[in-house]
Amino acid sequence: MDNKTGNHAVSKISKLAENIIGSEIIKLAGEVNEKIKQGEKIFNMTIGDFNPKQFPIPAELKQYIIDEYEDDQTNYPAADGMLELRQAVSSFLKEKGDLDYATDEILISGGARPIIYCIFRTLVDPEDTVLFAVPSWNNSQYASLNDVNSIIIEAKAEDHFMLSAKDIAPHIQKVTLISVCSPQNPTGTVFTKEGLEEICDLILAENRRRGDSQKPVYLMYDQIYWQLMMGDTKHYNPVVLRPEMKEYTVFVDGISKSLSATGLRVGWTMGPKLIVSKMKSLLSHMGAWAPKPEQLATAKYLNSTAYDQYMDIQRDEVYKRLKGLYEGFQAMKSEGLAVDAIAPQAAIYLTIKFDLHGKTTESGTVLATTRDITKYILDEAKVAVVPFYAFGASEESAWFRMSVGTCAEADVPVIISNLRNAISKLK
């Protein structure tokens, strides 16, 4: 209330801007960076990115990009992506994923984020409902940006935090879009063949029930990490498991995670031709294209023999770090410390648990909340991790994400030692 006039104050910005939620990870990163500025040695395991000194992009890709800039390929790219890249992606998907998508069913964008926004914007109206599980990356924010209804399922540790058909079934008749990610961010876990088949069968049955009288249920399938499978873990996609799902599935994909290329901003989607063409129109107004030199360079790289050689090394380097940390957590657990971890399956993330609520520090401070635990681990162990509540889970959750993209292999035993020492001090 304005004290002088008695009138309600008028907002100077939109309701969307007023209600937008800032990133919890960015807040935590601010605390971490402040400690680093003050000279503290912090192991920053918060960010889903790569330290280029530990995980550089492929040397051949870098050279191809330089060549394209030297050839002055610096004007606008094609609105749906350079044909050379769409052809390369089409061949890549067929060879690596047994997916058959023509060039007019593929759209290139400046990374995965514009693709996700466009999928929401193209498929869901304000009166429609999106269903997703938490913890998950940014689904809540994209639902908010598009002013749609949300059904949010809190996934369970016993399901490796993956959404299941039994979670979806009670809500399926109200839903327009189901958003899933496998391998999953933040958990680094994946769908089993049976689990994904059950979700596909549920969607197909519901769409048969709806017929032509209602908008179908669509599946957004984010597989941006699918080339980073660890050990014997296998990646499954809905269209190969159930070919009928091609009519209802829109993918999120790109090179950002597999090639440590987060800053190159080359992502793509593939899906039904009508949906992809509408997304192209929307993307053209946003101007969220991948830079032309990076597109042309990526096309050359995907067509080269260097890709498989690079990925073999990339997977091995990521897995060594994840496996080392997992084994360290299992050792601490066997020593009676209140920690746990889920065996690494994919991506660059390890799901870890600090079951420390109610524990007391040496100074007598009680760790009453997950925020208290996060701060204690940062202050005492010098390790920065992200609590699952930053990804929409309950604020009481004792589970966290640990990212290894900025981690040197030599850091792993030091991190485990620091954590062991910090947790052993608690009463």
C-alpha positions as CSV (number, residue, x, y, z in Angstrom):
1,M,0.0,0.0,0.0
2,D,1.3,3.5,-0.9
3,N,1.2,5.4,2.4
4,K,0.7,8.8,0.8
5,T,-2.1,8.0,-1.6
6,G,-3.7,4.9,-0.1
7,N,-3.4,3.2,-3.5
8,H,-1.9,-0.2,-4.1
9,A,1.6,0.1,-5.6
10,V,1.7,-0.7,-9.4
11,S,4.3,-3.2,-10.5
12,K,6.8,-1.8,-12.9
13,I,7.5,-5.2,-14.4
14,S,5.6,-8.2,-15.7
15,K,4.1,-10.8,-13.5
16,L,6.4,-13.3,-15.1
17,A,9.5,-11.3,-14.3
18,E,8.3,-10.6,-10.8
19,N,7.7,-14.3,-10.0
20,I,10.6,-15.8,-11.8
21,I,12.7,-18.0,-9.5
22,G,16.5,-17.5,-9.4
23,S,18.8,-20.5,-9.6
24,E,19.7,-22.2,-6.3
25,I,22.8,-23.5,-8.0
26,I,23.9,-19.9,-8.9
27,K,23.3,-18.8,-5.3
28,L,25.5,-21.6,-4.1
29,A,28.1,-20.8,-6.7
30,G,28.3,-17.3,-5.3
31,E,29.2,-18.6,-1.9
32,V,31.8,-20.9,-3.4
33,N,33.4,-18.2,-5.5
34,E,33.6,-15.9,-2.5
35,K,35.5,-18.5,-0.6
36,I,37.8,-19.1,-3.6
37,K,38.4,-15.3,-3.8
38,Q,39.5,-15.4,-0.2
39,G,42.1,-18.0,-1.0
40,E,40.4,-21.2,0.2
41,K,40.9,-24.4,-1.7
42,I,37.4,-25.5,-2.6
43,F,36.5,-28.6,-4.6
44,N,33.6,-27.2,-6.6
45,M,31.3,-30.2,-7.6
46,T,28.3,-28.0,-8.2
47,I,28.2,-27.1,-11.8
48,G,27.1,-29.4,-14.7
49,D,30.0,-28.1,-16.8
50,F,33.5,-29.1,-17.7
51,N,36.9,-27.6,-16.8
52,P,38.5,-27.4,-20.3
53,K,41.9,-28.2,-18.8
54,Q,40.5,-31.5,-17.5
55,F,38.0,-32.2,-20.3
56,P,38.9,-30.3,-23.5
57,I,36.8,-30.4,-26.6
58,P,38.2,-32.6,-29.3
59,A,41.3,-31.1,-31.0
60,E,39.8,-31.8,-34.5
61,L,36.6,-30.0,-33.6
62,K,38.5,-27.0,-32.4
63,Q,40.5,-26.9,-35.6
64,Y,37.4,-27.2,-37.8
65,I,35.8,-24.3,-35.9
66,I,39.0,-22.2,-36.5
67,D,38.9,-23.1,-40.2
68,E,35.3,-22.0,-40.6
69,Y,36.0,-18.6,-39.0
70,E,39.1,-18.2,-41.2
71,D,36.8,-19.0,-44.2
72,D,34.5,-16.1,-43.0
73,Q,31.5,-18.3,-42.3
74,T,30.1,-15.6,-40.0
75,N,26.7,-14.7,-41.4
76,Y,23.3,-16.0,-40.4
77,P,22.9,-19.8,-40.5
78,A,19.8,-21.4,-42.0
79,A,16.8,-20.9,-39.8
80,D,16.4,-24.7,-39.1
81,G,20.2,-25.2,-39.0
82,M,22.8,-25.7,-41.7
83,L,21.8,-28.6,-44.0
84,E,25.3,-30.1,-43.6
85,L,24.8,-30.4,-39.9
86,R,21.2,-31.8,-40.2
87,Q,22.5,-34.4,-42.6
88,A,25.3,-35.3,-40.2
89,V,23.0,-35.5,-37.3
90,S,20.6,-37.7,-39.3
91,S,23.4,-40.1,-40.1
92,F,24.8,-40.0,-36.5
93,L,21.4,-40.8,-35.0
94,K,20.9,-43.7,-37.4
95,E,24.4,-45.1,-36.7
96,K,24.5,-44.6,-32.9
97,G,20.9,-44.8,-31.9
98,D,19.0,-46.7,-34.6
99,L,16.8,-43.6,-35.1
100,D,15.6,-42.7,-38.6
101,Y,15.0,-39.0,-38.9
102,A,15.1,-37.0,-42.1
103,T,16.7,-33.5,-42.3
104,D,13.2,-31.8,-42.2
105,E,12.5,-33.6,-38.9
106,I,15.6,-32.2,-37.3
107,L,16.1,-28.6,-35.9
108,I,19.4,-27.1,-34.8
109,S,19.5,-24.5,-32.0
110,G,21.9,-22.7,-29.7
111,G,22.2,-25.5,-27.2
112,A,19.4,-27.5,-25.6
113,R,17.7,-24.7,-23.6
114,P,16.0,-23.0,-26.6
115,I,14.9,-26.4,-27.8
116,I,13.2,-27.2,-24.4
117,Y,11.6,-23.8,-24.3
118,C,10.3,-24.3,-27.9
119,I,8.9,-27.7,-27.1
120,F,6.9,-26.3,-24.2
121,R,5.8,-23.3,-26.2
122,T,4.8,-25.4,-29.2
123,L,2.9,-28.2,-27.5
124,V,1.4,-26.8,-24.4
125,D,-1.3,-24.1,-23.9
126,P,-1.8,-22.2,-20.6
127,E,-4.8,-24.4,-19.8
128,D,-2.8,-27.6,-20.4
129,T,-0.8,-29.7,-17.9
130,V,2.8,-30.8,-17.9
131,L,3.9,-33.7,-15.8
132,F,7.5,-34.3,-14.6
133,A,9.4,-35.7,-11.7
134,V,11.7,-34.0,-9.2
135,P,14.6,-33.9,-8.7
136,S,15.0,-32.7,-12.3
137,W,16.7,-29.9,-14.1
138,N,14.6,-26.7,-14.7
139,N,11.2,-28.3,-15.5
140,S,9.6,-26.1,-13.0
141,Q,11.1,-23.0,-14.5
142,Y,10.1,-23.9,-18.1
143,A,6.5,-24.6,-16.8
144,S,6.5,-21.2,-15.2
145,L,7.9,-19.4,-18.3
146,N,5.1,-20.9,-20.3
147,D,2.4,-20.3,-17.7
148,V,1.2,-23.9,-17.7
149,N,-0.2,-26.2,-15.1
150,S,2.2,-28.7,-13.5
151,I,1.8,-32.1,-11.9
152,I,5.0,-32.8,-10.0
153,I,6.0,-36.2,-8.8
154,E,8.7,-36.6,-6.2
155,A,10.7,-39.6,-7.4
156,K,12.1,-42.1,-4.9
157,A,15.7,-43.3,-4.2
158,E,14.5,-46.9,-4.6
159,D,13.6,-46.1,-8.2
160,H,16.9,-44.3,-8.7
161,F,14.9,-41.1,-8.9
162,M,13.4,-42.0,-12.3
163,L,9.8,-41.4,-13.1
164,S,7.7,-44.6,-13.5
165,A,4.5,-45.5,-15.3
166,K,2.8,-46.1,-11.9
167,D,3.6,-42.5,-11.0
168,I,2.1,-41.2,-14.2
169,A,-1.0,-43.5,-14.5
170,P,-3.3,-41.7,-12.0
171,H,-2.8,-38.4,-13.9
172,I,-2.5,-39.5,-17.5
173,Q,-5.9,-38.3,-18.6
174,K,-5.1,-34.7,-17.5
175,V,-1.7,-34.4,-19.1
176,T,-0.6,-32.9,-22.4
177,L,3.2,-33.2,-22.0
178,I,5.4,-35.6,-20.0
179,S,8.9,-34.3,-19.6
180,V,11.6,-36.9,-18.9
181,C,15.4,-37.0,-19.0
182,S,17.6,-40.1,-19.4
183,P,20.4,-40.1,-18.5
184,Q,18.9,-37.9,-15.8
185,N,20.2,-34.5,-14.5
186,P,20.8,-34.3,-11.5
187,T,21.0,-38.0,-10.7
188,G,23.2,-39.6,-13.4
189,T,20.7,-42.5,-13.5
190,V,18.8,-44.0,-16.5
191,F,15.5,-45.6,-17.5
192,T,15.5,-49.4,-17.6
193,K,14.2,-50.9,-20.8
194,E,11.1,-52.2,-18.9
195,G,10.5,-48.9,-17.2
196,L,10.6,-46.8,-20.4
197,E,8.5,-49.4,-22.2
198,E,5.8,-49.1,-19.5
199,I,5.7,-45.3,-19.9
200,C,5.4,-45.6,-23.7
201,D,2.6,-48.1,-23.4
202,L,0.7,-45.9,-21.1
203,I,1.1,-42.9,-23.5
204,L,0.0,-45.0,-26.5
205,A,-3.0,-46.4,-24.7
206,E,-4.1,-42.9,-23.6
207,N,-3.7,-41.5,-27.1
208,R,-5.8,-44.3,-28.5
209,R,-8.5,-43.4,-26.0
210,R,-8.3,-39.7,-26.9
211,G,-8.5,-40.4,-30.7
212,D,-8.8,-37.3,-32.8
213,S,-11.0,-35.4,-30.4
214,Q,-8.3,-34.3,-28.0
215,K,-4.7,-33.1,-28.1
216,P,-2.4,-36.1,-27.7
217,V,-0.1,-36.8,-24.8
218,Y,3.4,-35.9,-26.0
219,L,6.7,-37.1,-24.5
220,M,9.7,-34.7,-24.3
221,Y,12.7,-37.0,-24.1
222,D,15.9,-35.2,-23.1
223,Q,18.9,-37.5,-23.9
224,I,21.6,-34.8,-24.0
225,Y,23.9,-37.2,-21.9
226,W,23.2,-40.4,-23.8
227,Q,26.7,-40.7,-25.2
228,L,28.1,-40.8,-21.7
229,M,26.9,-44.2,-20.5
230,M,29.1,-45.8,-17.8
231,G,30.2,-49.4,-17.5
232,D,27.6,-51.9,-18.8
233,T,24.7,-49.4,-18.5
234,K,22.6,-49.2,-21.7
235,H,20.6,-46.2,-23.1
236,Y,17.1,-46.8,-24.4
237,N,14.9,-44.4,-26.3
238,P,11.1,-44.5,-26.7
239,V,11.0,-44.6,-30.5
240,V,13.2,-47.7,-30.9
241,L,11.3,-49.5,-28.1
242,R,7.9,-48.5,-29.4
243,P,8.0,-47.2,-33.1
244,E,4.5,-45.8,-32.7
245,M,6.0,-43.3,-30.2
246,K,7.6,-41.4,-33.1
247,E,4.4,-39.6,-33.6
248,Y,4.4,-38.4,-30.0
249,T,8.0,-38.0,-29.0
250,V,10.2,-34.8,-29.3
251,F,13.8,-35.3,-28.4
252,V,16.4,-32.9,-26.8
253,D,20.0,-33.6,-27.9
254,G,23.3,-32.0,-28.8
255,I,27.0,-32.0,-28.3
256,S,27.2,-29.9,-25.1
257,K,27.8,-32.8,-22.7
258,S,29.3,-35.6,-24.8
259,L,32.1,-33.4,-26.2
260,S,32.6,-31.1,-23.2
261,A,31.2,-28.4,-25.6
262,T,28.8,-26.5,-23.3
263,G,30.1,-23.1,-24.6
264,L,29.8,-24.0,-28.3
265,R,26.0,-23.9,-28.1
266,V,25.1,-26.6,-30.6
267,G,21.9,-28.5,-29.8
268,W,19.2,-30.1,-31.8
269,T,15.7,-31.7,-31.6
270,M,14.1,-34.4,-33.7
271,G,10.4,-35.1,-33.8
272,P,7.3,-35.1,-36.0
273,K,7.7,-32.9,-39.1
274,L,4.8,-30.6,-38.2
275,I,6.0,-30.0,-34.7
276,V,9.6,-29.4,-35.8
277,S,8.5,-26.9,-38.5
278,K,6.5,-24.9,-35.9
279,M,9.4,-25.0,-33.5
280,K,11.6,-23.6,-36.4
281,S,9.2,-20.7,-36.8
282,L,9.3,-19.9,-33.1
283,L,13.1,-20.3,-32.9
284,S,13.5,-17.9,-35.9
285,H,11.8,-15.2,-33.9
286,M,14.0,-15.9,-30.9
287,G,17.1,-15.9,-33.0
288,A,18.5,-18.7,-30.8
289,W,20.6,-20.3,-33.5
290,A,23.9,-22.1,-33.0
291,P,26.7,-20.0,-34.6
292,K,27.3,-21.0,-38.2
293,P,31.0,-21.8,-37.9
294,E,30.3,-24.2,-35.0
295,Q,27.5,-25.8,-36.9
296,L,29.7,-26.5,-40.0
297,A,32.5,-27.7,-37.8
298,T,30.2,-30.0,-35.9
299,A,29.0,-31.5,-39.1
300,K,32.5,-32.3,-40.2
301,Y,33.4,-33.8,-36.8
302,L,30.3,-36.0,-36.6
303,N,31.2,-37.4,-40.0
304,S,34.8,-38.1,-39.0
305,T,36.4,-41.2,-37.5
306,A,37.7,-39.1,-34.6
307,Y,34.4,-39.1,-32.7
308,D,34.5,-42.7,-31.5
309,Q,38.1,-42.4,-30.4
310,Y,37.4,-39.2,-28.4
311,M,34.3,-40.7,-26.8
312,D,36.1,-43.8,-25.6
313,I,38.6,-41.6,-23.7
314,Q,35.9,-39.2,-22.5
315,R,33.8,-42.0,-21.0
316,D,36.8,-43.5,-19.4
317,E,37.9,-40.3,-17.8
318,V,34.5,-39.5,-16.5
319,Y,33.9,-43.0,-15.2
320,K,37.2,-43.1,-13.3
321,R,36.2,-40.1,-11.3
322,L,32.6,-41.2,-10.7
323,K,33.7,-44.7,-9.7
324,G,36.4,-43.4,-7.4
325,L,34.0,-41.2,-5.6
326,Y,31.3,-43.9,-5.4
327,E,33.8,-46.4,-3.9
328,G,34.9,-43.7,-1.4
329,F,31.3,-43.2,-0.3
330,Q,30.8,-47.0,0.1
331,A,33.9,-47.2,2.2
332,M,32.7,-44.4,4.5
333,K,29.3,-46.1,4.7
334,S,31.0,-49.4,5.7
335,E,32.8,-47.5,8.4
336,G,29.5,-46.5,9.9
337,L,29.3,-42.9,8.6
338,A,25.9,-41.6,7.7
339,V,26.4,-41.4,3.9
340,D,25.4,-43.3,0.8
341,A,25.6,-43.2,-3.0
342,I,23.9,-44.7,-6.0
343,A,26.3,-46.6,-8.3
344,P,27.2,-44.4,-11.3
345,Q,25.2,-45.2,-14.5
346,A,25.7,-42.3,-16.8
347,A,26.4,-38.6,-17.4
348,I,28.8,-36.6,-15.1
349,Y,26.9,-36.9,-11.9
350,L,27.0,-39.0,-8.8
351,T,23.9,-39.2,-6.5
352,I,25.1,-39.0,-2.9
353,K,23.5,-38.9,0.5
354,F,24.5,-37.1,3.7
355,D,22.1,-38.4,6.3
356,L,23.2,-35.8,8.8
357,H,20.0,-34.0,9.9
358,G,20.1,-33.5,13.7
359,K,23.9,-34.1,14.0
360,T,25.9,-31.6,16.1
361,T,29.1,-30.0,15.1
362,E,32.2,-29.6,17.4
363,S,31.1,-26.1,18.2
364,G,27.6,-27.3,19.3
365,T,25.7,-26.2,16.2
366,V,22.9,-28.6,15.2
367,L,22.5,-29.4,11.5
368,A,18.8,-28.9,11.5
369,T,18.2,-28.4,7.8
370,T,19.6,-29.6,4.5
371,R,20.9,-26.0,4.0
372,D,22.9,-26.4,7.3
373,I,24.4,-29.7,6.0
374,T,25.3,-28.1,2.6
375,K,27.0,-25.3,4.4
376,Y,28.8,-27.6,6.9
377,I,30.2,-29.8,4.0
378,L,31.4,-26.6,2.2
379,D,32.9,-25.0,5.3
380,E,34.5,-28.0,6.9
381,A,35.3,-30.4,4.1
382,K,35.8,-27.7,1.4
383,V,33.6,-29.6,-0.9
384,A,30.7,-27.9,-2.7
385,V,27.7,-30.1,-3.7
386,V,24.1,-29.3,-4.8
387,P,21.2,-30.5,-2.6
388,F,18.3,-32.1,-4.5
389,Y,16.0,-29.3,-3.3
390,A,17.7,-27.1,-5.8
391,F,16.1,-29.4,-8.4
392,G,12.6,-29.2,-6.9
393,A,12.8,-32.1,-4.4
394,S,11.7,-31.7,-0.8
395,E,13.8,-29.3,1.3
396,E,14.2,-32.2,3.8
397,S,15.8,-34.5,1.3
398,A,19.2,-35.7,2.3
399,W,20.3,-36.4,-1.3
400,F,22.7,-34.3,-3.3
401,R,24.3,-34.1,-6.7
402,M,28.1,-34.3,-7.1
403,S,29.4,-33.3,-10.6
404,V,32.8,-34.4,-11.8
405,G,33.2,-32.2,-14.9
406,T,35.6,-29.9,-13.1
407,C,37.3,-32.6,-11.0
408,A,40.9,-33.8,-11.6
409,E,41.3,-37.6,-11.0
410,A,44.0,-36.8,-8.4
411,D,41.4,-34.8,-6.4
412,V,39.1,-37.8,-5.8
413,P,41.0,-39.3,-2.8
414,V,41.5,-35.8,-1.3
415,I,37.7,-35.1,-1.5
416,I,36.9,-38.4,0.1
417,S,39.4,-37.8,2.9
418,N,38.1,-34.3,3.5
419,L,34.5,-35.6,3.7
420,R,35.5,-38.5,6.0
421,N,37.2,-36.1,8.4
422,A,34.4,-33.6,8.4
423,I,31.6,-36.2,9.0
424,S,33.6,-38.0,11.7
425,K,33.7,-34.9,13.8
426,L,29.9,-34.8,14.0
427,K,28.0,-36.2,17.1
